[in-house]
Amino acid sequence: MPNLNKVQLMGNLTRDPEVRYTPKGTAVTDIGLAINRNFSSDDGERREETTFVDITFWGRLAEVIGEYMKKGRPIYVEGRLQLDTWEDKTTGQQRSRLKVVGENFQFLGGREDGGGGGGPSRGSASSYGGGSEGGRSGGDHPDDRSGAPSRPAPRQSAPQQHDGPIEDDDDDIPF
């Protein structure tokens, strides 16, 4: 049976990104994303819940995010889930956490609300990503990096405008 590990998220950065470099020169940036969900409770009251997600970008993607994104700005991210495990130094217990490895992203909004200084003009979106390359080759952990320099991710065009109504296919979901 085929497997699928794909995540699509849209939210606002919870902190300014900081680009770091591995000893071999590969850029890495960790960002926090706040994702709001609005819903009605059983008694009809409107509620909002926020989910916080940690995302790691590698290579050229990490550098672009570090250059153009700031806390509070909106972003769309595509990536995959990764389980990190380690031993807690104080208790000796095994710990783990699920995080997202970013493989693609898109700036949302304009200069004033999140597009970045050198980024897209107001009301547009810019997309970056390299599919599985994602500016990084090798395995899933920093120790698996290759010594080869990362190649810049190709720039993708903005999505096509859709003038008709957006169809809501939620009724067709089988679960």
C-alpha positions as CSV (number, residue, x, y, z in Angstrom):
1,M,0.0,0.0,0.0
2,P,1.4,3.4,-0.9
3,N,2.3,5.9,1.9
4,L,1.8,9.6,2.0
5,N,3.5,12.1,4.4
6,K,2.3,15.5,3.3
7,V,1.4,18.6,5.5
8,Q,-0.2,21.8,4.3
9,L,-0.4,24.7,6.8
10,M,-1.3,28.4,6.7
11,G,-0.7,30.7,9.7
12,N,1.4,33.5,11.2
13,L,5.0,33.4,12.3
14,T,5.3,33.4,16.1
15,R,8.8,34.7,16.1
16,D,11.4,36.2,13.8
17,P,13.3,33.5,12.0
18,E,17.0,33.1,12.7
19,V,19.2,31.5,10.0
20,R,22.0,29.2,11.4
21,Y,24.6,27.3,9.4
22,T,25.8,23.7,10.0
23,P,29.5,23.1,10.1
24,K,29.3,22.1,6.5
25,G,27.7,25.4,5.5
26,T,24.0,24.3,5.1
27,A,21.5,27.0,6.2
28,V,18.8,25.9,8.6
29,T,15.9,28.0,10.0
30,D,13.3,26.9,12.6
31,I,10.1,28.9,12.6
32,G,7.0,28.7,14.8
33,L,3.6,28.9,13.1
34,A,0.4,29.9,14.9
35,I,-2.7,28.4,13.1
36,N,-6.1,29.7,14.2
37,R,-9.3,27.6,13.9
38,N,-12.7,29.2,14.3
39,F,-15.7,27.0,15.1
40,S,-19.0,27.0,16.8
41,S,-19.4,25.2,20.1
42,D,-22.3,22.9,20.9
43,D,-24.2,25.8,22.4
44,G,-23.7,27.9,19.3
45,E,-21.0,30.2,20.7
46,R,-18.2,31.2,18.3
47,R,-14.8,30.0,19.5
48,E,-11.2,30.1,18.3
49,E,-8.4,27.7,19.1
50,T,-4.8,28.2,18.2
51,T,-2.4,25.4,17.3
52,F,1.4,26.1,17.4
53,V,3.6,24.1,15.0
54,D,7.4,24.0,14.8
55,I,8.8,23.9,11.2
56,T,12.4,23.5,10.0
57,F,13.6,24.7,6.6
58,W,16.9,23.8,5.1
59,G,19.2,25.3,2.4
60,R,18.1,28.2,0.2
61,L,14.6,28.0,1.6
62,A,15.9,28.7,5.1
63,E,17.9,31.7,3.8
64,V,14.9,33.2,1.9
65,I,12.6,32.8,5.0
66,G,15.3,34.4,7.2
67,E,15.6,37.3,4.8
68,Y,12.0,38.2,4.1
69,M,9.8,36.9,6.9
70,K,9.2,38.5,10.3
71,K,7.1,37.7,13.4
72,G,3.3,38.0,12.7
73,R,3.5,37.7,8.9
74,P,1.3,35.1,7.2
75,I,2.8,32.1,5.3
76,Y,1.6,29.0,3.5
77,V,3.9,25.9,4.1
78,E,4.0,22.5,2.5
79,G,6.2,19.8,4.1
80,R,6.3,16.4,5.8
81,L,6.0,15.2,9.3
82,Q,9.2,14.0,11.1
83,L,9.4,12.4,14.5
84,D,12.4,13.5,16.6
85,T,13.5,11.3,19.5
86,W,16.2,12.0,22.1
87,E,17.1,11.0,25.7
88,D,16.4,13.6,28.3
89,K,19.7,14.5,30.0
90,T,18.2,15.2,33.4
91,T,15.8,12.2,33.7
92,G,17.3,9.7,31.3
93,Q,13.8,9.1,29.7
94,Q,13.2,8.8,26.0
95,R,11.5,11.9,24.6
96,S,9.9,12.6,21.3
97,R,8.1,15.2,19.4
98,L,6.4,15.5,16.0
99,K,7.6,18.4,13.8
100,V,7.3,19.6,10.2
101,V,10.2,19.7,7.7
102,G,9.3,22.5,5.3
103,E,9.7,21.6,1.6
104,N,7.9,24.5,0.0
105,F,6.4,27.8,1.1
106,Q,4.5,30.8,-0.2
107,F,4.5,34.3,1.1
108,L,1.0,35.6,1.7
109,G,-0.3,39.1,1.7
110,G,1.6,42.2,0.5
111,R,4.5,44.3,1.8
112,E,2.4,45.9,4.6
113,D,0.8,42.7,5.9
114,G,3.5,40.0,5.3
115,G,5.0,39.9,1.9
116,G,8.4,41.1,2.9
117,G,10.4,44.2,1.9
118,G,11.9,42.8,-1.3
119,G,9.0,40.3,-1.8
120,P,5.8,40.5,-3.7
121,S,3.7,43.5,-4.2
122,R,0.4,44.1,-2.3
123,G,-2.1,41.3,-2.7
124,S,0.2,38.9,-4.4
125,A,1.9,35.7,-3.3
126,S,5.4,34.3,-4.0
127,S,6.1,30.6,-3.9
128,Y,9.4,29.0,-3.2
129,G,10.4,25.4,-3.0
130,G,12.3,22.6,-4.6
131,G,10.0,19.6,-4.2
132,S,12.1,16.9,-2.6
133,E,15.3,18.9,-3.0
134,G,14.0,21.6,-0.7
135,G,17.6,23.0,-0.7
136,R,18.8,19.9,1.1
137,S,19.9,16.5,0.1
138,G,20.4,13.4,2.2
139,G,18.4,12.0,5.1
140,D,16.0,13.5,7.6
141,H,18.5,14.4,10.4
142,P,21.2,17.0,10.5
143,D,23.8,14.2,10.9
144,D,22.7,12.8,7.5
145,R,23.7,15.9,5.5
146,S,26.0,15.6,2.5
147,G,28.9,17.9,2.0
148,A,27.7,19.1,-1.4
149,P,26.5,22.7,-1.4
150,S,22.7,23.1,-1.7
151,R,21.4,24.4,-5.0
152,P,18.9,27.3,-5.1
153,A,15.3,26.2,-5.3
154,P,13.6,27.1,-8.6
155,R,11.1,30.0,-8.3
156,Q,7.6,28.9,-9.0
157,S,4.9,31.1,-10.5
158,A,2.0,32.4,-8.4
159,P,-1.2,30.3,-8.5
160,Q,-3.7,31.1,-11.3
161,Q,-6.6,33.4,-10.5
162,H,-9.9,31.6,-10.3
163,D,-12.9,33.9,-11.2
164,G,-15.7,31.4,-10.5
165,P,-17.1,30.3,-7.1
166,I,-15.0,28.0,-5.0
167,E,-16.7,24.6,-4.6
168,D,-17.0,23.2,-1.2
169,D,-16.3,19.5,-1.5
170,D,-16.4,18.8,2.3
171,D,-19.6,16.8,1.8
172,D,-17.7,14.2,-0.3
173,I,-15.2,13.3,2.3
174,P,-15.7,9.6,3.2
175,F,-14.9,10.0,6.9
